[in-house]
Amino acid sequence: MLQPTTISFIEKLARNNNKAWFDKHRDDYQAAKEDYETFVAAVLEGLGSIEPLFKEQHAKDCIFRIFRDVRFSKDKTPYKAHFGAFFSKGGRKYPGAGYYFHLEPGGKSFAGGGLWVPEAPLLKAVRQEIDYNFKDFSGIVEDKKFKKLFGQINGEQLKTNPQGYTEDNPAIGYLKMKSFTVSCNIPDADVAGKGLIKKTMDVFTTMRPFIDFLNRSVG
């Protein structure tokens, strides 16, 4: 479970998103960061039981920096008011699909994952994989447990059909997608509860066939 002080720190940071406040509470940030790393390490241990490559990874290699890159953003707040971690067999910078945990109080925490805005060659390869093996893909995303947990796949869609595909293709709704992600909301009460690791692993285990399918296209 995550400590209440970790959740409290993120809540306070959201209300005081400036360098002066952050510098004054840097010790609180360090404690929250270490707590989140402990949680991420426990998730990695769980993932290692289903994918051996995760056993070689460290929590710090999965966690995103809290410092925002504001160079090209209208929002100049310097810090992210959340903690995020990406789990993939190739590490945080892996170009393929993976699992993601987002910690943000106020009902915004979730466990999810998939493939977000891949580069053009990979996106083309994923579309081809879906087109060639649509029966396998639809069997994954139409599975009752998968649909109950995640609903539909999220992702911005093209307004027109991608090159080489026609409207009568049974997979056209998915082939138009630019991203392929799913998520499951985790209430604040569960974030602070003892069952958080189990809940997260249940989500990731249900998602695994989806992730594995998407990663067929990664060279």
KOLTORSE-731750 format. One record per residue (C-alpha): x, y, z; residue in one letter. Coordinates in steps of 0.2 Angstrom, whole numbers. Example, Ala and Ser with C-alpha at 12.3 -4.5 7.8 and 13.67 -1.06 7.14 Angstrom:
62_-22_39_A
68_-5_36_S
REM end
This chain:
0_0_0_M
5_18_-2_L
8_29_13_Q
-5_43_16_P
9_55_17_T
13_51_-1_T
-5_55_-7_I
-5_70_4_S
11_77_-4_F
3_76_-21_I
-12_84_-16_E
-2_99_-8_K
9_100_-23_L
-7_102_-34_A
-12_117_-24_R
6_124_-23_N
14_120_-39_N
29_132_-38_N
48_131_-35_K
48_140_-19_A
35_128_-11_W
43_113_-18_F
61_118_-12_D
54_120_5_K
46_103_5_H
59_93_-4_R
61_81_10_D
43_77_9_D
45_74_-10_Y
60_63_-7_Q
50_52_6_A
35_51_-6_A
46_47_-21_K
54_33_-11_E
37_26_-6_D
31_26_-24_Y
47_17_-29_E
43_4_-16_T
26_1_-23_F
33_1_-41_V
46_-12_-36_A
32_-23_-29_A
23_-22_-45_V
39_-27_-55_L
40_-42_-44_E
23_-47_-48_G
26_-44_-67_L
42_-54_-66_G
31_-69_-62_S
23_-68_-79_I
37_-61_-89_E
55_-65_-84_P
62_-49_-92_L
54_-39_-78_F
65_-47_-65_K
80_-38_-73_E
72_-21_-71_Q
73_-8_-56_H
59_4_-50_A
69_20_-54_K
70_14_-72_D
51_14_-74_C
46_30_-65_I
44_46_-74_F
52_62_-68_R
41_74_-58_I
48_89_-67_F
38_95_-82_R
46_101_-98_D
38_118_-100_V
48_124_-115_R
34_121_-128_F
19_121_-116_S
7_135_-112_K
5_128_-94_D
21_134_-86_K
18_125_-69_T
35_116_-65_P
29_100_-58_Y
18_86_-62_K
4_84_-49_A
5_65_-50_H
17_50_-50_F
18_39_-65_G
27_23_-70_A
28_13_-86_F
32_-5_-86_F
38_-14_-102_S
49_-28_-106_K
61_-16_-113_G
61_-2_-100_G
53_15_-98_R
60_20_-116_K
54_5_-125_Y
44_10_-141_P
31_-4_-139_G
17_-7_-128_A
17_-8_-109_G
8_-6_-93_Y
6_10_-84_Y
1_16_-66_F
-4_33_-63_H
-6_40_-45_L
-16_56_-44_E
-28_59_-29_P
-45_66_-32_G
-52_50_-41_G
-39_52_-55_K
-28_37_-51_S
-28_22_-64_F
-20_7_-70_A
-19_4_-88_G
-7_3_-103_G
-6_0_-121_G
3_9_-136_L
2_28_-136_W
6_38_-152_V
19_26_-159_P
30_31_-173_E
23_29_-190_A
32_13_-195_P
27_5_-179_L
9_11_-181_L
9_4_-199_K
15_-13_-192_A
2_-14_-179_V
-12_-10_-191_R
-6_-23_-202_Q
-5_-36_-188_E
-23_-31_-183_I
-29_-33_-201_D
-20_-50_-204_Y
-26_-57_-187_N
-42_-48_-183_F
-50_-64_-176_K
-36_-65_-163_D
-37_-46_-159_F
-56_-45_-157_S
-56_-61_-146_G
-44_-51_-134_I
-53_-34_-134_V
-71_-42_-134_E
-67_-54_-120_D
-80_-52_-106_K
-68_-49_-92_K
-58_-37_-103_F
-73_-27_-108_K
-80_-26_-90_K
-63_-20_-84_L
-59_-8_-97_F
-74_-4_-108_G
-67_1_-125_Q
-50_4_-132_I
-45_23_-131_N
-36_32_-145_G
-38_47_-157_E
-44_41_-174_Q
-41_47_-191_L
-56_55_-200_K
-52_45_-216_T
-47_27_-219_N
-28_24_-217_P
-19_21_-234_Q
-23_3_-241_G
-38_0_-230_Y
-57_2_-235_T
-72_5_-226_E
-79_-12_-227_D
-64_-20_-218_N
-71_-27_-202_P
-57_-20_-192_A
-58_-2_-199_I
-63_5_-182_G
-47_-1_-175_Y
-36_3_-190_L
-41_21_-190_K
-33_23_-172_M
-17_32_-169_K
-16_25_-151_S
-22_9_-143_F
-24_11_-124_T
-35_5_-110_V
-37_10_-92_S
-46_5_-76_C
-49_19_-63_N
-43_16_-45_I
-53_25_-32_P
-44_35_-18_D
-49_22_-5_A
-41_8_-15_D
-25_18_-18_V
-23_19_1_A
-28_2_4_G
-19_-14_7_K
-25_-22_-9_G
-17_-10_-21_L
-4_-22_-27_I
-17_-36_-30_K
-29_-24_-39_K
-15_-18_-50_T
-9_-35_-54_M
-27_-41_-58_D
-28_-26_-71_V
-11_-30_-78_F
-14_-48_-80_T
-31_-45_-89_T
-22_-33_-100_M
-7_-45_-104_R
-14_-53_-120_P
-18_-35_-127_F
0_-30_-123_I
7_-45_-131_D
-3_-44_-147_F
2_-26_-149_L
21_-30_-146_N
21_-43_-160_R
24_-28_-172_S
39_-22_-162_V
55_-26_-172_G
REM end
